[in-house]
């Protein structure tokens, strides 16, 4: 099993202390967390893309390029690249450049994105967002694989024998499809034989497990070998301590602060108590053995071979967060790596065209 640390670069006051870091301090924290993730032995570090408050992750290529310069081994992920909002030509140029700068350490997780504010900013409607996502991916995919591209498009000017530079380092870049609630992204991933990454954050396990089952069905429908399937999954929070009692004591104010934020914002509350959150959400809160057991329970439903954890403290102190990540890597990750297989492909740069392309 592989492990990623991911940040959406949320920029609001600390949920427990109420202190809000400056924008520059918040970006510096992201860079420090990426370096820490590599030092601790994480396999990947991901940066989200959002274009609305309270996020400052509108330029993931810039952030990941800086991280590429600070690190040597860890793979770099987008989480997610919002292709429904982007011109695929410009997106290709940015990511092909990052691909070279990172020495082929780039993986993309794409998706339509969510949030009404960013849709309005880019003049994307709920009715056309899925068509935009599919068209942008299809053009992006061709640009990465072909020296000249001709494409009849609805949402940007058509392309005729278009040459776009630089040509990429990886041939091709690996693209995962982020999935939260809709079958459209699942079907797109299955159609092209691409891996799937389940959000697995907001709700209990059932709706995510249903979408992953649908992905497996569509994968076989499109004629792909089931042995080539790769699934990743997110988590709703992380705190690993020596005992479950200590974890709950430390996490209680974090949970209460998050609950208060949801209530103030008028957002639906799915888990009303910490006990319910620990038991039924994907959050990994407890002793090392409890974390191992919970990941196994999810693996039974998902069959996932990649897991993402929060790169940010999110209400924990910096010390608590670092200690939790370190304990995860020293006592949880080795157990899971032995018990759960890796994805069915090399974790290094992709330097040969896959058979399904």
C-alpha positions in Angstrom: 0.0 0.0 0.0 1.1 3.5 -0.8 0.5 6.6 1.3 0.0 10.3 0.3 -0.2 13.4 2.4 -2.6 15.9 0.8 -3.5 19.6 1.5 -6.3 21.7 0.0 -4.5 24.8 1.5 -7.4 25.9 3.5 -6.8 29.5 4.8 -9.0 30.2 7.8 -8.4 30.6 11.5 -7.2 27.6 13.4 -10.4 25.9 14.5 -9.2 25.6 18.1 -7.1 28.7 18.8 -8.8 31.1 16.4 -5.4 32.3 15.1 -5.2 32.9 11.4 -1.8 32.7 9.8 -0.8 35.2 7.0 -1.0 34.0 3.5 2.8 33.8 3.2 3.0 31.8 6.5 0.3 29.4 5.2 2.2 28.7 2.0 5.5 28.2 4.0 3.6 25.7 6.2 2.6 23.7 3.1 6.2 23.6 1.9 7.5 22.5 5.3 4.8 19.8 5.4 5.9 18.5 2.0 9.5 18.2 3.1 8.4 16.5 6.3 6.3 14.0 4.4 9.3 13.0 2.3 11.5 12.8 5.4 9.0 10.5 7.1 8.7 8.2 4.1 5.4 9.1 2.5 5.1 8.0 -1.1 3.3 11.2 -2.4 2.3 14.7 -1.6 -0.8 16.3 -3.1 -2.0 19.9 -3.5 -5.6 20.7 -4.2 -7.0 23.2 -6.7 -9.8 25.5 -5.5 -10.9 28.9 -6.7 -13.0 30.1 -3.8 -12.8 31.0 -0.1 -11.5 29.6 2.2 -8.8 28.1 -0.1 -5.6 29.6 -1.5 -4.8 26.6 -3.7 -5.7 28.3 -7.0 -2.2 27.6 -8.5 -1.2 24.0 -7.7 1.4 23.9 -10.5 3.3 26.8 -8.9 3.2 25.3 -5.4 4.1 21.8 -6.7 7.0 23.2 -8.7 8.4 24.8 -5.5 7.9 21.5 -3.7 9.7 19.7 -6.5 12.8 21.9 -5.9 12.8 21.1 -2.2 12.4 17.3 -2.5 14.0 14.5 -4.4 12.0 11.3 -4.1 8.3 11.9 -3.2 5.8 11.8 -6.0 3.7 15.0 -6.6 -0.1 14.8 -6.9 -2.8 17.2 -7.8 -5.9 16.9 -5.7 -7.7 17.6 -7.9 -7.0 19.4 -11.1 -10.3 21.0 -12.0 -10.4 20.3 -15.7 -14.0 21.5 -16.0 -12.8 25.0 -15.3 -9.6 25.0 -17.3 -8.5 25.4 -20.9 -6.9 22.0 -21.6 -4.2 23.5 -23.7 -3.0 25.8 -21.0 -3.4 23.1 -18.4 -1.2 20.8 -20.5 1.5 23.5 -20.9 1.7 24.0 -17.1 1.7 20.3 -16.2 4.1 19.3 -18.9 6.5 21.9 -17.6 6.1 20.7 -14.0 6.6 17.1 -15.3 10.1 18.1 -16.5 11.0 20.2 -13.5 10.1 17.3 -11.1 12.0 14.7 -13.1 8.8 12.8 -13.9 7.4 12.7 -10.4 4.0 14.0 -11.3 0.7 12.2 -11.0 -2.6 14.0 -11.8 -5.9 13.5 -10.0 -8.5 15.3 -12.2 -12.1 16.2 -11.5 -14.8 18.7 -12.3 -14.3 20.4 -8.9 -17.2 21.6 -6.8 -18.5 24.9 -5.3 -20.8 27.4 -6.9 -18.4 30.4 -6.5 -15.7 28.9 -8.6 -18.2 27.8 -11.3 -19.5 31.3 -11.5 -16.0 32.7 -11.6 -15.3 30.6 -14.7 -18.8 30.8 -16.2 -19.4 27.1 -15.9 -22.9 25.8 -15.2 -24.1 22.7 -13.4 -25.6 21.6 -16.7 -22.4 21.7 -18.7 -19.7 21.0 -16.0 -19.5 17.2 -16.7 -19.4 17.8 -20.5 -16.6 20.3 -20.0 -14.7 17.9 -17.7 -14.9 15.1 -20.3 -14.0 17.3 -23.2 -11.1 18.9 -21.4 -9.7 15.6 -20.4 -10.0 14.1 -23.9 -8.1 17.1 -25.4 -5.5 17.1 -22.5 -5.0 13.4 -23.0 -4.4 13.8 -26.8 -2.0 16.7 -26.2 0.1 14.6 -23.9 0.3 11.7 -26.3 0.4 13.3 -29.8 2.8 15.8 -31.4 0.0 17.4 -33.4 -3.6 17.4 -32.3 -6.8 18.1 -34.2 -10.0 18.3 -32.1 -13.5 19.6 -32.7 -14.4 21.2 -29.3 -17.5 22.9 -27.8 -16.0 24.8 -25.0 -12.8 26.3 -26.5 -11.7 27.1 -30.1 -11.2 23.9 -32.2 -7.6 22.6 -32.7 -6.1 21.8 -36.1 -2.7 20.2 -36.3 -1.9 22.1 -33.0 1.6 21.7 -31.6 2.0 22.5 -27.9 5.2 22.8 -26.0 7.1 21.5 -24.1 6.6 17.9 -25.0 6.3 15.9 -21.8 8.9 13.9 -19.9 6.5 11.1 -18.9 4.9 9.2 -21.7 2.2 9.6 -20.6 1.6 11.1 -17.2 -0.6 8.9 -15.0 -4.1 10.4 -14.5 -6.4 9.4 -11.6 -10.0 10.5 -11.6 -11.3 12.0 -8.4 -14.7 10.7 -7.4 -17.0 12.0 -4.7 -20.7 11.6 -5.5 -21.2 11.1 -9.2 -21.1 8.2 -11.6 -19.9 10.5 -14.5 -16.3 10.7 -13.2 -16.3 7.0 -12.4 -17.5 6.1 -15.9 -14.9 8.4 -17.5 -12.1 6.7 -15.5 -13.3 3.2 -16.4 -13.7 4.2 -20.1 -10.0 5.1 -20.4 -8.7 2.5 -18.1 -7.5 5.1 -15.6 -7.2 4.6 -11.8 -9.9 6.0 -9.5 -9.4 8.1 -6.3 -12.4 8.2 -4.0 -12.9 11.3 -1.9 -14.2 9.2 1.0 -14.3 12.2 3.4 -17.8 13.7 4.0 -20.0 10.6 4.4 -20.0 7.1 5.9 -18.5 4.3 3.7 -21.6 3.2 1.8 -22.0 5.8 -1.0 -18.2 5.6 -1.8 -18.2 1.8 -1.8 -21.2 1.9 -4.2 -19.3 4.1 -6.6 -16.2 2.0 -6.5 -18.3 -1.1 -7.2 -19.8 0.8 -10.2 -16.3 1.6 -11.4 -15.3 -2.0 -11.3 -18.4 -3.0 -13.3 -17.8 -0.3 -15.9 -14.1 -1.2 -16.1 -15.0 -4.7 -17.2 -17.7 -3.4 -19.5 -15.1 -1.4 -21.4 -13.0 -4.5 -21.8 -10.1 -3.8 -19.3 -8.4 -6.5 -17.3 -9.6 -6.4 -13.6 -6.1 -7.1 -12.5 -5.1 -3.6 -13.7 -7.6 -1.8 -11.5 -6.1 0.8 -9.0 -8.2 2.6 -6.4 -7.2 5.2 -3.9 -9.2 6.6 -1.0 -9.1 9.6 1.3 -9.6 10.0 5.0 -11.5 12.6 7.0 -8.8 13.2 9.7 -5.8 11.7 11.4 -4.5 11.4 14.9 -2.4 8.4 15.9 -1.4 8.2 19.6 -0.4 5.4 21.9 -3.9 4.9 23.3 -7.4 5.5 22.0 -8.2 7.4 25.2 -5.4 9.9 24.5 -6.5 10.3 20.9 -10.1 11.1 21.8 -9.0 13.5 24.5 -6.8 15.5 22.1 -9.2 15.3 19.2 -12.3 16.4 21.1 -11.8 20.2 20.8 -10.8 19.7 17.1 -14.1 17.9 16.4 -16.2 20.4 18.4 -14.6 23.3 16.6 -15.3 21.7 13.2 -18.9 20.9 14.3 -19.4 24.6 15.2 -18.0 25.8 11.9 -20.4 23.5 10.0 -23.4 24.8 12.0 -22.4 28.5 11.5 -22.0 27.9 7.8 -25.4 26.2 7.5 -23.7 23.0 6.2 -25.3 19.6 6.9 -23.8 17.8 9.9 -23.3 14.1 9.2 -21.5 13.0 12.5 -22.9 14.8 15.5 -20.6 13.3 18.2 -16.9 12.4 18.3 -17.7 8.8 19.0 -19.9 8.6 15.9 -17.2 10.4 13.9 -14.5 8.0 15.0 -16.7 4.9 14.4 -18.5 5.7 11.1 -16.4 8.2 9.3 -13.1 7.5 7.4 -11.1 9.5 10.1 -8.2 7.5 11.5 -8.2 8.5 15.2 -6.9 6.1 17.9 -4.0 3.8 18.6 -1.8 2.2 15.9 -3.7 -1.0 16.1 -7.1 0.7 15.8 -5.9 2.6 12.7 -4.7 -0.7 11.1 -8.0 -2.4 11.8 -10.0 0.5 10.4 -8.0 0.7 7.2 -8.5 -3.0 6.7 -12.3 -2.6 7.2 -12.3 0.0 4.4 -10.1 -2.1 2.2 -12.6 -5.0 2.4 -15.1 -2.6 0.8 -12.9 -0.6 -1.5 -10.0 -2.9 -2.4 -7.9 0.3 -2.4 -4.1 0.2 -2.6 -3.4 4.0 -2.0 -4.5 6.0 1.0 -4.3 9.8 1.5 -3.9 11.5 4.9 -4.2 15.1 5.9 -0.9 17.0 5.5 -2.2 19.9 7.7 -2.5 20.0 11.4 -6.1 21.1 11.2 -6.5 22.2 14.8 -3.8 20.0 16.3 -0.7 21.6 17.5 2.3 21.4 15.2 3.9 18.9 17.7 0.8 16.8 17.9 0.5 16.7 14.2 4.2 15.8 13.6 4.1 13.1 16.3 1.0 11.6 14.8 2.4 11.4 11.3 5.7 10.0 12.6 3.8 7.3 14.6 1.7 6.5 11.6 4.8 5.9 9.5 6.7 4.0 12.1 3.9 1.7 13.4 0.9 1.8 11.1 2.3 2.1 7.5 4.7 -0.9 7.8 1.9 -3.2 8.9 -0.4 -2.0 6.1 2.4 -2.2 3.5 2.9 -5.9 4.3 -0.7 -6.8 4.3 -2.2 -4.7 1.4 -0.6 -4.8 -2.1 0.7 -1.8 -4.0 -1.1 -0.6 -7.1 -0.5 -2.8 -10.2 2.1 -0.4 -11.7 5.5 1.1 -11.0 5.5 4.1 -8.6 8.2 5.8 -10.7 8.0 7.8 -13.8 5.8 6.5 -16.6 8.1 6.2 -19.6 6.2 3.9 -21.9 2.7 4.1 -23.5 0.3 1.8 -21.7 -1.6 -0.8 -23.8 -5.0 0.9 -23.2 -4.0 4.3 -24.4 
